[in-house]
């Protein structure tokens, strides 16, 4: 038996009941791919919950939002080394 990590802050991504089978497949594929990685620089998958109507991906919480929200658009020029260090 392994000892738990105690209290962990997580993010939960949900698949809505009305989403298509294609969206459900993509959603569960994302969870499957996340589950294959264990590295300090990747967000850790904590678990997946599925039933006939709902699906949830439980993953490590990342402060400051998603990486794509913190990278300026390509129209703003080349990304310097300072911005990635801030993210």
Legacy VTK file of the C-alpha trace (Angstrom):
# vtk DataFile Version 3.0
C-alpha trace
ASCII
DATASET POLYDATA
POINTS 87 float
0.000 0.000 0.000
1.374 3.425 -0.893
1.105 6.444 1.334
-0.973 9.340 -0.053
0.372 12.803 -0.698
-2.056 14.482 1.646
-3.999 17.533 0.569
-3.375 18.513 -3.063
-4.833 21.434 -5.010
-6.209 20.194 -8.326
-7.854 21.474 -11.486
-10.862 19.643 -12.887
-11.615 19.562 -16.597
-15.118 18.405 -17.481
-16.829 16.938 -20.503
-20.414 18.098 -20.725
-23.243 15.548 -21.119
-24.264 17.005 -24.524
-20.796 16.753 -26.089
-20.363 14.473 -29.119
-18.723 11.052 -29.144
-15.824 12.594 -31.075
-15.337 15.175 -28.287
-15.546 12.416 -25.667
-12.932 10.362 -27.526
-10.600 13.398 -27.782
-11.161 14.191 -24.083
-10.348 10.652 -22.935
-7.354 10.477 -25.304
-5.990 13.605 -23.627
-6.285 11.898 -20.242
-4.609 8.763 -21.571
-1.665 10.737 -22.963
-1.298 12.737 -19.733
-1.189 9.479 -17.788
1.880 8.332 -19.724
4.102 11.152 -18.445
5.700 11.641 -15.063
8.073 14.605 -15.092
8.429 17.714 -12.887
7.884 19.982 -15.920
4.575 18.373 -16.953
1.225 18.764 -15.240
0.509 15.532 -13.378
-2.679 13.581 -14.029
-4.310 12.809 -10.674
-7.244 10.789 -11.967
-10.080 10.304 -14.439
-13.762 9.842 -13.660
-16.124 8.479 -16.301
-19.659 7.201 -16.427
-22.333 7.086 -19.110
-23.048 10.835 -19.037
-20.087 12.603 -17.439
-16.310 12.571 -17.667
-13.773 14.460 -15.546
-10.011 14.826 -15.752
-8.449 15.627 -12.385
-4.996 17.130 -12.776
-2.388 19.039 -10.859
-3.285 22.713 -10.436
-1.079 25.181 -12.298
-0.945 28.743 -10.983
-1.328 31.663 -13.409
-3.565 29.771 -15.834
-2.735 27.855 -18.970
0.589 28.327 -20.708
-1.101 29.440 -23.938
-2.798 32.281 -22.041
0.606 33.585 -20.948
2.366 33.552 -24.321
1.847 36.626 -26.517
0.488 36.164 -30.058
3.009 35.632 -32.858
2.069 39.061 -34.222
3.920 40.614 -31.264
7.252 39.272 -32.501
9.766 36.792 -31.162
9.325 35.573 -27.612
12.359 36.589 -25.559
13.819 34.451 -22.797
12.364 36.669 -20.041
8.695 35.749 -20.619
9.123 31.953 -20.308
11.080 32.502 -17.107
8.138 34.511 -15.687
5.613 31.818 -16.586
LINES 1 88
87 0 1 2 3 4 5 6 7 8 9 10 11 12 13 14 15 16 17 18 19 20 21 22 23 24 25 26 27 28 29 30 31 32 33 34 35 36 37 38 39 40 41 42 43 44 45 46 47 48 49 50 51 52 53 54 55 56 57 58 59 60 61 62 63 64 65 66 67 68 69 70 71 72 73 74 75 76 77 78 79 80 81 82 83 84 85 86
